[in-house]
Amino acid sequence: MAQSSNLQSIFLLLLVAFMLLVDVSIVKCPKACNYRCSDTQYLNACLEFCNLCCQKCLCVPSGTYGHKEECPCYNNWKTKEGGPKCP
């Protein structure tokens, strides 16, 4: 019984740590996306998709263009037509 209780405690701690990590990352999405989209002429669309991608992938590539290799999820998420989903 003690071993089962220890495993439950460890699982609970890992779950809480993961939830805190996700919350902190999602809070940073708007600021990261504001910078990522700062040079585009399609600001509203860029911000909408950047924030969507950030919330799913928990990262935004550096800079205002390119560098998508820094965030594989962001880079690999495609539209149904096969184009990039994330700006």
Biopython code that builds the backbone (N, CA, C, O; Angstrom):
import numpy as np
from Bio.PDB.StructureBuilder import StructureBuilder

atoms = [
    (1, "MET", "N", (0.815, -1.198, 0.000)),
    (1, "MET", "CA", (0.000, 0.000, 0.000)),
    (1, "MET", "C", (0.861, 1.265, 0.000)),
    (1, "MET", "O", (0.520, 2.238, -0.673)),
    (2, "ALA", "N", (1.960, 1.266, 0.738)),
    (2, "ALA", "CA", (2.818, 2.445, 0.807)),
    (2, "ALA", "C", (3.420, 2.750, -0.555)),
    (2, "ALA", "O", (3.581, 3.917, -0.912)),
    (3, "GLN", "N", (3.753, 1.724, -1.316)),
    (3, "GLN", "CA", (4.343, 1.936, -2.631)),
    (3, "GLN", "C", (3.317, 2.575, -3.580)),
    (3, "GLN", "O", (3.662, 3.459, -4.364)),
    (4, "SER", "N", (2.077, 2.132, -3.508)),
    (4, "SER", "CA", (1.010, 2.698, -4.329)),
    (4, "SER", "C", (0.784, 4.165, -3.969)),
    (4, "SER", "O", (0.577, 4.997, -4.852)),
    (5, "SER", "N", (0.823, 4.479, -2.691)),
    (5, "SER", "CA", (0.653, 5.852, -2.231)),
    (5, "SER", "C", (1.795, 6.740, -2.724)),
    (5, "SER", "O", (1.569, 7.885, -3.114)),
    (6, "ASN", "N", (3.023, 6.210, -2.707)),
    (6, "ASN", "CA", (4.172, 6.974, -3.194)),
    (6, "ASN", "C", (4.044, 7.255, -4.691)),
    (6, "ASN", "O", (4.343, 8.360, -5.143)),
    (7, "LEU", "N", (3.601, 6.257, -5.462)),
    (7, "LEU", "CA", (3.425, 6.445, -6.899)),
    (7, "LEU", "C", (2.350, 7.484, -7.188)),
    (7, "LEU", "O", (2.488, 8.295, -8.104)),
    (8, "GLN", "N", (1.287, 7.453, -6.407)),
    (8, "GLN", "CA", (0.228, 8.448, -6.583)),
    (8, "GLN", "C", (0.741, 9.847, -6.270)),
    (8, "GLN", "O", (0.407, 10.807, -6.966)),
    (9, "SER", "N", (1.547, 9.961, -5.228)),
    (9, "SER", "CA", (2.101, 11.266, -4.855)),
    (9, "SER", "C", (3.028, 11.793, -5.944)),
    (9, "SER", "O", (2.980, 12.974, -6.287)),
    (10, "ILE", "N", (3.870, 10.920, -6.486)),
    (10, "ILE", "CA", (4.792, 11.330, -7.545)),
    (10, "ILE", "C", (4.004, 11.754, -8.784)),
    (10, "ILE", "O", (4.305, 12.778, -9.397)),
    (11, "PHE", "N", (3.002, 10.968, -9.145)),
    (11, "PHE", "CA", (2.169, 11.306, -10.303)),
    (11, "PHE", "C", (1.501, 12.658, -10.109)),
    (11, "PHE", "O", (1.476, 13.472, -11.032)),
    (12, "LEU", "N", (0.965, 12.905, -8.935)),
    (12, "LEU", "CA", (0.294, 14.165, -8.640)),
    (12, "LEU", "C", (1.262, 15.340, -8.741)),
    (12, "LEU", "O", (0.914, 16.381, -9.298)),
    (13, "LEU", "N", (2.459, 15.184, -8.215)),
    (13, "LEU", "CA", (3.474, 16.244, -8.305)),
    (13, "LEU", "C", (3.856, 16.530, -9.753)),
    (13, "LEU", "O", (3.994, 17.690, -10.143)),
    (14, "LEU", "N", (4.027, 15.481, -10.548)),
    (14, "LEU", "CA", (4.360, 15.670, -11.957)),
    (14, "LEU", "C", (3.222, 16.355, -12.709)),
    (14, "LEU", "O", (3.463, 17.209, -13.562)),
    (15, "LEU", "N", (1.998, 15.985, -12.397)),
    (15, "LEU", "CA", (0.848, 16.600, -13.027)),
    (15, "LEU", "C", (0.765, 18.089, -12.699)),
    (15, "LEU", "O", (0.533, 18.910, -13.587)),
    (16, "VAL", "N", (0.951, 18.430, -11.455)),
    (16, "VAL", "CA", (0.921, 19.841, -11.038)),
    (16, "VAL", "C", (2.053, 20.622, -11.701)),
    (16, "VAL", "O", (1.844, 21.744, -12.161)),
    (17, "ALA", "N", (3.246, 20.040, -11.752)),
    (17, "ALA", "CA", (4.388, 20.706, -12.397)),
    (17, "ALA", "C", (4.099, 20.951, -13.875)),
    (17, "ALA", "O", (4.395, 22.028, -14.392)),
    (18, "PHE", "N", (3.525, 19.966, -14.556)),
    (18, "PHE", "CA", (3.179, 20.125, -15.964)),
    (18, "PHE", "C", (2.141, 21.224, -16.154)),
    (18, "PHE", "O", (2.258, 22.039, -17.069)),
    (19, "MET", "N", (1.130, 21.249, -15.298)),
    (19, "MET", "CA", (0.082, 22.261, -15.413)),
    (19, "MET", "C", (0.652, 23.665, -15.204)),
    (19, "MET", "O", (0.248, 24.602, -15.892)),
    (20, "LEU", "N", (1.572, 23.818, -14.274)),
    (20, "LEU", "CA", (2.199, 25.119, -14.053)),
    (20, "LEU", "C", (3.026, 25.535, -15.256)),
    (20, "LEU", "O", (3.013, 26.703, -15.643)),
    (21, "LEU", "N", (3.739, 24.601, -15.846)),
    (21, "LEU", "CA", (4.551, 24.885, -17.023)),
    (21, "LEU", "C", (3.671, 25.334, -18.177)),
    (21, "LEU", "O", (4.000, 26.308, -18.854)),
    (22, "VAL", "N", (2.571, 24.656, -18.413)),
    (22, "VAL", "CA", (1.656, 25.005, -19.495)),
    (22, "VAL", "C", (1.054, 26.383, -19.253)),
    (22, "VAL", "O", (0.995, 27.197, -20.175)),
    (23, "ASP", "N", (0.608, 26.659, -18.034)),
    (23, "ASP", "CA", (0.006, 27.952, -17.731)),
    (23, "ASP", "C", (0.985, 29.091, -17.958)),
    (23, "ASP", "O", (0.608, 30.123, -18.515)),
    (24, "VAL", "N", (2.222, 28.928, -17.543)),
    (24, "VAL", "CA", (3.220, 29.979, -17.723)),
    (24, "VAL", "C", (3.475, 30.210, -19.202)),
    (24, "VAL", "O", (3.597, 31.357, -19.632)),
    (25, "SER", "N", (3.557, 29.143, -19.990)),
    (25, "SER", "CA", (3.819, 29.283, -21.412)),
    (25, "SER", "C", (2.662, 29.966, -22.130)),
    (25, "SER", "O", (2.887, 30.821, -22.986)),
    (26, "ILE", "N", (1.444, 29.604, -21.798)),
    (26, "ILE", "CA", (0.287, 30.205, -22.454)),
    (26, "ILE", "C", (0.182, 31.691, -22.124)),
    (26, "ILE", "O", (-0.247, 32.481, -22.966)),
    (27, "VAL", "N", (0.563, 32.076, -20.927)),
    (27, "VAL", "CA", (0.539, 33.482, -20.537)),
    (27, "VAL", "C", (1.506, 34.291, -21.399)),
    (27, "VAL", "O", (1.259, 35.469, -21.659)),
    (28, "LYS", "N", (2.590, 33.683, -21.841)),
    (28, "LYS", "CA", (3.591, 34.386, -22.643)),
    (28, "LYS", "C", (3.235, 34.461, -24.124)),
    (28, "LYS", "O", (3.898, 35.176, -24.875)),
    (29, "CYS", "N", (2.212, 33.745, -24.556)),
    (29, "CYS", "CA", (1.845, 33.717, -25.978)),
    (29, "CYS", "C", (1.533, 35.098, -26.556)),
    (29, "CYS", "O", (2.086, 35.439, -27.601)),
    (30, "PRO", "N", (0.684, 35.903, -25.937)),
    (30, "PRO", "CA", (0.356, 37.197, -26.561)),
    (30, "PRO", "C", (1.579, 38.083, -26.804)),
    (30, "PRO", "O", (1.693, 38.705, -27.860)),
    (31, "LYS", "N", (2.476, 38.141, -25.850)),
    (31, "LYS", "CA", (3.668, 38.978, -26.019)),
    (31, "LYS", "C", (4.563, 38.445, -27.133)),
    (31, "LYS", "O", (5.058, 39.209, -27.961)),
    (32, "ALA", "N", (4.768, 37.130, -27.147)),
    (32, "ALA", "CA", (5.603, 36.523, -28.181)),
    (32, "ALA", "C", (4.976, 36.714, -29.564)),
    (32, "ALA", "O", (5.681, 36.988, -30.535)),
    (33, "CYS", "N", (3.670, 36.570, -29.650)),
    (33, "CYS", "CA", (2.983, 36.726, -30.938)),
    (33, "CYS", "C", (2.930, 38.185, -31.378)),
    (33, "CYS", "O", (3.011, 38.468, -32.573)),
    (34, "ASN", "N", (2.798, 39.103, -30.448)),
    (34, "ASN", "CA", (2.838, 40.522, -30.821)),
    (34, "ASN", "C", (4.146, 40.850, -31.521)),
    (34, "ASN", "O", (4.158, 41.575, -32.515)),
    (35, "TYR", "N", (5.252, 40.315, -31.003)),
    (35, "TYR", "CA", (6.546, 40.555, -31.653)),
    (35, "TYR", "C", (6.637, 39.787, -32.969)),
    (35, "TYR", "O", (7.076, 40.339, -33.978)),
    (36, "ARG", "N", (6.226, 38.522, -32.965)),
    (36, "ARG", "CA", (6.314, 37.689, -34.172)),
    (36, "ARG", "C", (5.549, 38.335, -35.332)),
    (36, "ARG", "O", (5.992, 38.256, -36.477)),
    (37, "CYS", "N", (4.434, 38.957, -35.057)),
    (37, "CYS", "CA", (3.572, 39.522, -36.095)),
    (37, "CYS", "C", (3.792, 41.019, -36.322)),
    (37, "CYS", "O", (3.046, 41.637, -37.081)),
    (38, "SER", "N", (4.780, 41.599, -35.694)),
    (38, "SER", "CA", (4.948, 43.054, -35.735)),
    (38, "SER", "C", (5.298, 43.608, -37.117)),
    (38, "SER", "O", (5.079, 44.794, -37.364)),
    (39, "ASP", "N", (5.834, 42.788, -38.026)),
    (39, "ASP", "CA", (6.224, 43.294, -39.348)),
    (39, "ASP", "C", (5.266, 42.904, -40.472)),
    (39, "ASP", "O", (5.559, 43.168, -41.638)),
    (40, "THR", "N", (4.150, 42.294, -40.156)),
    (40, "THR", "CA", (3.240, 41.848, -41.217)),
    (40, "THR", "C", (2.168, 42.881, -41.514)),
    (40, "THR", "O", (1.797, 43.679, -40.654)),
    (41, "GLN", "N", (1.678, 42.853, -42.741)),
    (41, "GLN", "CA", (0.556, 43.726, -43.095)),
    (41, "GLN", "C", (-0.779, 43.073, -42.751)),
    (41, "GLN", "O", (-1.824, 43.720, -42.831)),
    (42, "TYR", "N", (-0.752, 41.789, -42.366)),
    (42, "TYR", "CA", (-1.961, 41.047, -41.997)),
    (42, "TYR", "C", (-1.958, 40.786, -40.495)),
    (42, "TYR", "O", (-1.997, 39.634, -40.063)),
    (43, "LEU", "N", (-1.914, 41.830, -39.718)),
    (43, "LEU", "CA", (-1.709, 41.723, -38.271)),
    (43, "LEU", "C", (-2.774, 40.876, -37.579)),
    (43, "LEU", "O", (-2.427, 39.991, -36.798)),
    (44, "ASN", "N", (-4.043, 41.115, -37.839)),
    (44, "ASN", "CA", (-5.098, 40.376, -37.122)),
    (44, "ASN", "C", (-5.042, 38.882, -37.396)),
    (44, "ASN", "O", (-5.131, 38.080, -36.467)),
    (45, "ALA", "N", (-4.896, 38.501, -38.650)),
    (45, "ALA", "CA", (-4.813, 37.079, -38.998)),
    (45, "ALA", "C", (-3.546, 36.458, -38.395)),
    (45, "ALA", "O", (-3.590, 35.345, -37.871)),
    (46, "CYS", "N", (-2.444, 37.161, -38.469)),
    (46, "CYS", "CA", (-1.190, 36.663, -37.915)),
    (46, "CYS", "C", (-1.314, 36.430, -36.412)),
    (46, "CYS", "O", (-0.909, 35.384, -35.905)),
    (47, "LEU", "N", (-1.871, 37.399, -35.708)),
    (47, "LEU", "CA", (-2.027, 37.264, -34.258)),
    (47, "LEU", "C", (-2.960, 36.114, -33.897)),
    (47, "LEU", "O", (-2.699, 35.372, -32.950)),
    (48, "GLU", "N", (-4.042, 35.967, -34.647)),
    (48, "GLU", "CA", (-4.998, 34.891, -34.367)),
    (48, "GLU", "C", (-4.330, 33.520, -34.509)),
    (48, "GLU", "O", (-4.445, 32.676, -33.620)),
    (49, "PHE", "N", (-3.641, 33.304, -35.613)),
    (49, "PHE", "CA", (-3.036, 31.996, -35.841)),
    (49, "PHE", "C", (-1.787, 31.785, -34.998)),
    (49, "PHE", "O", (-1.518, 30.664, -34.565)),
    (50, "CYS", "N", (-1.028, 32.833, -34.761)),
    (50, "CYS", "CA", (0.147, 32.702, -33.899)),
    (50, "CYS", "C", (-0.261, 32.290, -32.488)),
    (50, "CYS", "O", (0.341, 31.388, -31.905)),
    (51, "ASN", "N", (-1.278, 32.945, -31.942)),
    (51, "ASN", "CA", (-1.730, 32.597, -30.590)),
    (51, "ASN", "C", (-2.309, 31.187, -30.537)),
    (51, "ASN", "O", (-2.091, 30.465, -29.563)),
    (52, "LEU", "N", (-3.037, 30.793, -31.563)),
    (52, "LEU", "CA", (-3.568, 29.433, -31.641)),
    (52, "LEU", "C", (-2.419, 28.420, -31.652)),
    (52, "LEU", "O", (-2.450, 27.427, -30.926)),
    (53, "CYS", "N", (-1.416, 28.681, -32.474)),
    (53, "CYS", "CA", (-0.254, 27.789, -32.571)),
    (53, "CYS", "C", (0.535, 27.776, -31.265)),
    (53, "CYS", "O", (0.989, 26.720, -30.823)),
    (54, "CYS", "N", (0.697, 28.922, -30.659)),
    (54, "CYS", "CA", (1.441, 29.014, -29.401)),
    (54, "CYS", "C", (0.747, 28.223, -28.296)),
    (54, "CYS", "O", (1.403, 27.533, -27.516)),
    (55, "GLN", "N", (-0.568, 28.325, -28.232)),
    (55, "GLN", "CA", (-1.304, 27.596, -27.200)),
    (55, "GLN", "C", (-1.206, 26.087, -27.399)),
    (55, "GLN", "O", (-1.186, 25.330, -26.428)),
    (56, "LYS", "N", (-1.146, 25.651, -28.647)),
    (56, "LYS", "CA", (-1.020, 24.216, -28.921)),
    (56, "LYS", "C", (0.422, 23.746, -28.732)),
    (56, "LYS", "O", (0.666, 22.703, -28.126)),
    (57, "CYS", "N", (1.363, 24.513, -29.247)),
    (57, "CYS", "CA", (2.763, 24.081, -29.299)),
    (57, "CYS", "C", (3.601, 24.561, -28.113)),
    (57, "CYS", "O", (4.689, 24.039, -27.869)),
    (58, "LEU", "N", (3.098, 25.555, -27.378)),
    (58, "LEU", "CA", (3.792, 26.132, -26.224)),
    (58, "LEU", "C", (5.127, 26.751, -26.595)),
    (58, "LEU", "O", (6.057, 26.765, -25.788)),
    (59, "CYS", "N", (5.222, 27.263, -27.814)),
    (59, "CYS", "CA", (6.424, 28.001, -28.222)),
    (59, "CYS", "C", (6.100, 28.841, -29.448)),
    (59, "CYS", "O", (5.145, 28.567, -30.175)),
    (60, "VAL", "N", (6.910, 29.865, -29.660)),
    (60, "VAL", "CA", (6.843, 30.717, -30.840)),
    (60, "VAL", "C", (8.290, 30.924, -31.281)),
    (60, "VAL", "O", (9.140, 31.264, -30.458)),
    (61, "PRO", "N", (8.582, 30.724, -32.566)),
    (61, "PRO", "CA", (9.952, 30.925, -33.035)),
    (61, "PRO", "C", (10.406, 32.375, -32.825)),
    (61, "PRO", "O", (9.587, 33.294, -32.811)),
    (62, "SER", "N", (11.689, 32.564, -32.667)),
    (62, "SER", "CA", (12.229, 33.915, -32.472)),
    (62, "SER", "C", (12.144, 34.701, -33.779)),
    (62, "SER", "O", (12.061, 34.128, -34.866)),
    (63, "GLY", "N", (12.166, 35.997, -33.649)),
    (63, "GLY", "CA", (12.151, 36.858, -34.821)),
    (63, "GLY", "C", (10.752, 37.072, -35.376)),
    (63, "GLY", "O", (9.767, 36.548, -34.857)),
    (64, "THR", "N", (10.693, 37.862, -36.451)),
    (64, "THR", "CA", (9.412, 38.171, -37.068)),
    (64, "THR", "C", (9.131, 37.284, -38.275)),
    (64, "THR", "O", (8.036, 37.330, -38.835)),
    (65, "TYR", "N", (10.113, 36.475, -38.681)),
    (65, "TYR", "CA", (9.961, 35.598, -39.837)),
    (65, "TYR", "C", (10.989, 34.477, -39.756)),
    (65, "TYR", "O", (12.106, 34.671, -39.277)),
    (66, "GLY", "N", (10.586, 33.290, -40.237)),
    (66, "GLY", "CA", (11.528, 32.169, -40.284)),
    (66, "GLY", "C", (11.790, 31.572, -38.909)),
    (66, "GLY", "O", (10.977, 31.729, -37.998)),
    (67, "HIS", "N", (12.902, 30.898, -38.754)),
    (67, "HIS", "CA", (13.359, 30.253, -37.510)),
    (67, "HIS", "C", (12.374, 29.209, -36.990)),
    (67, "HIS", "O", (12.384, 28.896, -35.800)),
    (68, "LYS", "N", (11.519, 28.663, -37.867)),
    (68, "LYS", "CA", (10.514, 27.701, -37.415)),
    (68, "LYS", "C", (11.121, 26.396, -36.925)),
    (68, "LYS", "O", (10.460, 25.627, -36.227)),
    (69, "GLU", "N", (12.383, 26.136, -37.286)),
    (69, "GLU", "CA", (13.046, 24.922, -36.795)),
    (69, "GLU", "C", (13.222, 24.944, -35.276)),
    (69, "GLU", "O", (13.458, 23.899, -34.669)),
    (70, "GLU", "N", (13.112, 26.105, -34.665)),
    (70, "GLU", "CA", (13.201, 26.218, -33.206)),
    (70, "GLU", "C", (11.993, 25.599, -32.504)),
    (70, "GLU", "O", (12.058, 25.283, -31.316)),
    (71, "CYS", "N", (10.910, 25.428, -33.226)),
    (71, "CYS", "CA", (9.664, 24.937, -32.637)),
    (71, "CYS", "C", (9.030, 23.936, -33.606)),
    (71, "CYS", "O", (8.199, 24.321, -34.429)),
    (72, "PRO", "N", (9.412, 22.656, -33.519)),
    (72, "PRO", "CA", (8.941, 21.662, -34.499)),
    (72, "PRO", "C", (7.418, 21.579, -34.626)),
    (72, "PRO", "O", (6.907, 21.461, -35.739)),
    (73, "CYS", "N", (6.694, 21.638, -33.531)),
    (73, "CYS", "CA", (5.230, 21.575, -33.591)),
    (73, "CYS", "C", (4.698, 22.744, -34.406)),
    (73, "CYS", "O", (3.837, 22.564, -35.268)),
    (74, "TYR", "N", (5.200, 23.920, -34.141)),
    (74, "TYR", "CA", (4.804, 25.148, -34.837)),
    (74, "TYR", "C", (5.116, 25.016, -36.328)),
    (74, "TYR", "O", (4.328, 25.437, -37.174)),
    (75, "ASN", "N", (6.257, 24.434, -36.636)),
    (75, "ASN", "CA", (6.707, 24.261, -38.016)),
    (75, "ASN", "C", (5.899, 23.197, -38.757)),
    (75, "ASN", "O", (5.633, 23.350, -39.949)),
    (76, "ASN", "N", (5.513, 22.140, -38.084)),
    (76, "ASN", "CA", (4.895, 20.987, -38.745)),
    (76, "ASN", "C", (3.373, 21.031, -38.804)),
    (76, "ASN", "O", (2.767, 20.195, -39.474)),
    (77, "TRP", "N", (2.739, 21.981, -38.124)),
    (77, "TRP", "CA", (1.279, 22.070, -38.154)),
    (77, "TRP", "C", (0.871, 22.701, -39.484)),
    (77, "TRP", "O", (1.235, 23.842, -39.769)),
    (78, "LYS", "N", (0.118, 21.963, -40.297)),
    (78, "LYS", "CA", (-0.235, 22.402, -41.645)),
    (78, "LYS", "C", (-1.747, 22.595, -41.793)),
    (78, "LYS", "O", (-2.538, 22.036, -41.034)),
    (79, "THR", "N", (-2.127, 23.399, -42.786)),
    (79, "THR", "CA", (-3.525, 23.548, -43.142)),
    (79, "THR", "C", (-3.975, 22.306, -43.900)),
    (79, "THR", "O", (-3.150, 21.461, -44.246)),
    (80, "LYS", "N", (-5.266, 22.186, -44.159)),
    (80, "LYS", "CA", (-5.741, 21.018, -44.905)),
    (80, "LYS", "C", (-5.227, 21.018, -46.345)),
    (80, "LYS", "O", (-5.214, 19.978, -47.003)),
    (81, "GLU", "N", (-4.808, 22.179, -46.828)),
    (81, "GLU", "CA", (-4.223, 22.260, -48.165)),
    (81, "GLU", "C", (-2.730, 21.933, -48.151)),
    (81, "GLU", "O", (-2.118, 21.804, -49.212)),
    (82, "GLY", "N", (-2.146, 21.799, -46.979)),
    (82, "GLY", "CA", (-0.731, 21.440, -46.862)),
    (82, "GLY", "C", (0.203, 22.613, -46.630)),
    (82, "GLY", "O", (1.413, 22.425, -46.506)),
    (83, "GLY", "N", (-0.336, 23.814, -46.571)),
    (83, "GLY", "CA", (0.497, 24.990, -46.301)),
    (83, "GLY", "C", (0.739, 25.160, -44.818)),
    (83, "GLY", "O", (0.133, 24.456, -44.010)),
    (84, "PRO", "N", (1.614, 26.081, -44.444)),
    (84, "PRO", "CA", (1.889, 26.292, -43.018)),
    (84, "PRO", "C", (0.693, 26.898, -42.285)),
    (84, "PRO", "O", (0.073, 27.840, -42.777)),
    (85, "LYS", "N", (0.376, 26.367, -41.129)),
    (85, "LYS", "CA", (-0.737, 26.882, -40.323)),
    (85, "LYS", "C", (-0.254, 28.069, -39.478)),
    (85, "LYS", "O", (-1.006, 29.010, -39.226)),
    (86, "CYS", "N", (0.994, 28.010, -39.050)),
    (86, "CYS", "CA", (1.517, 28.992, -38.105)),
    (86, "CYS", "C", (2.407, 30.006, -38.818)),
    (86, "CYS", "O", (3.237, 29.637, -39.649)),
    (87, "PRO", "N", (2.230, 31.290, -38.488)),
    (87, "PRO", "CA", (3.026, 32.345, -39.155)),
    (87, "PRO", "C", (4.470, 32.394, -38.674)),
    (87, "PRO", "O", (5.249, 33.223, -39.143)),
]
sb = StructureBuilder()
sb.init_structure("model")
sb.init_model(0)
sb.init_chain("A")
sb.init_seg("    ")
for serial, (resi, resn, name, xyz) in enumerate(atoms, 1):
    if name == "N":
        sb.init_residue(resn, " ", resi, " ")
    sb.init_atom(name, np.array(xyz, "f"), 0.0, 1.0, " ", f" {name:<3s}", serial, name[0])
structure = sb.get_structure()
